[in-house]
Amino acid sequence: MKKRFLVLTLVSFAAVGCGTGSSTSSGAGGQGGAGGQGGAGGAEPKCTTPQEMLRCDKVLNIAHRGGRRIRPEHTLLAYDQALEDGADILELDVHETSDGILIVMHDATVDRTTDCSGAIQEMSFADLRNCDAGYEFSNDDGQTFPYRGTGLVVPTMQEVFDRYPGTPFIIEVKQADPSIVDHFVEVIRENGVEDKMTGSAFSDSLLLELRIAAPEIPTNMGTNETFVFWGFSFSPLDPEYQPPAEFLQVPPEFDVGDRIVDVLHPGFVPRAHELGMYVQVWTINDEEEMRFLIETYGIDGIMTDDPPLLAKVIDELGVGD
């Protein structure tokens, strides 16, 4: 996920809000996990199916890019490890190659994470598959690169679905031009994943396109949609307001240039819950901040690069199973 929303949008809705304010890992070729359980607090998991997990009454452990602090991001190895470490949901980002294969990677280019260079939409799948997806990963500030040459590849969305049939997903459609929404929906439907996922994007127009193409797929709220709700959330809700989506995926605060604006505030989560929405916060990798957000705001989930750390916090606070 990005670290910024659109600044102009935030500034415009900041005025609204402030004016109304009241106070042991599996190998890359091994068997995939079936979904984490976010802590060992109870004898039985609260939610046992992907459909239940998406809306489970506990704090969800969402592996951002598969938990990129722990293993090379967006690789099957990372997803395996994240599920083993207690993740409930895998967060994916999707692009399309020049020959029409949907692949999982955050950036529009392969430069940052592999030994290759170039834009994904200009590369064939065969060329992409020759890239070393573990090449740039280091967990000691670049002193060592333990996954170089170990055979990690950029996975397809299809491979992820095949490997983790019992796991729910948050899937962000990254590529907007040319649009991949129709192909994305086609693959989702072919695999019967519609009710096991949340479709995600920052762009309101892309989300509208996705909702029209596949109204059965739940989505997050886009940038403008989120800040419309944010503005309303400082006061009792307007009875005419109807949220366009079920999930709010937000950072805790935003830098708008001249000041820091809190996205989360005392009314934000309660107002969302009044409307049947779920609040998931990104991207949180600090233990103290995890605890603060859970205890102070009662959020529904956290996206993190460090699923084992979040699993520990969830377990210690007793907000998991």
ABEGO torsion letter per residue (X at the ends): XBABBBAAAAAAAAAAAAAABBXXBBBAABBBBAEBAGEAABABBABABAAAAAABBBBBBBBBGGGAAABBBGBAAAAAAAAAAGBABBBBBBBBBAAGBBBBBABABAAAABABBEBAAABBAAAAAABBAAAABBAAGGABBAABGAGBBBBBAAAAAAABAABBBBBBBABAOBBAAAAAAAAAAAAGAAAABBBBBABAAAAAAAAAABAABBBBBBAAAAAAAAAAAABBBBAABBBABABBBBBABBBAGABBBBABBAAAAAAAAAAGBBBBBOBBABAAAAAAAAAAAGBABBBBABAAAAAAAAAAAGABX
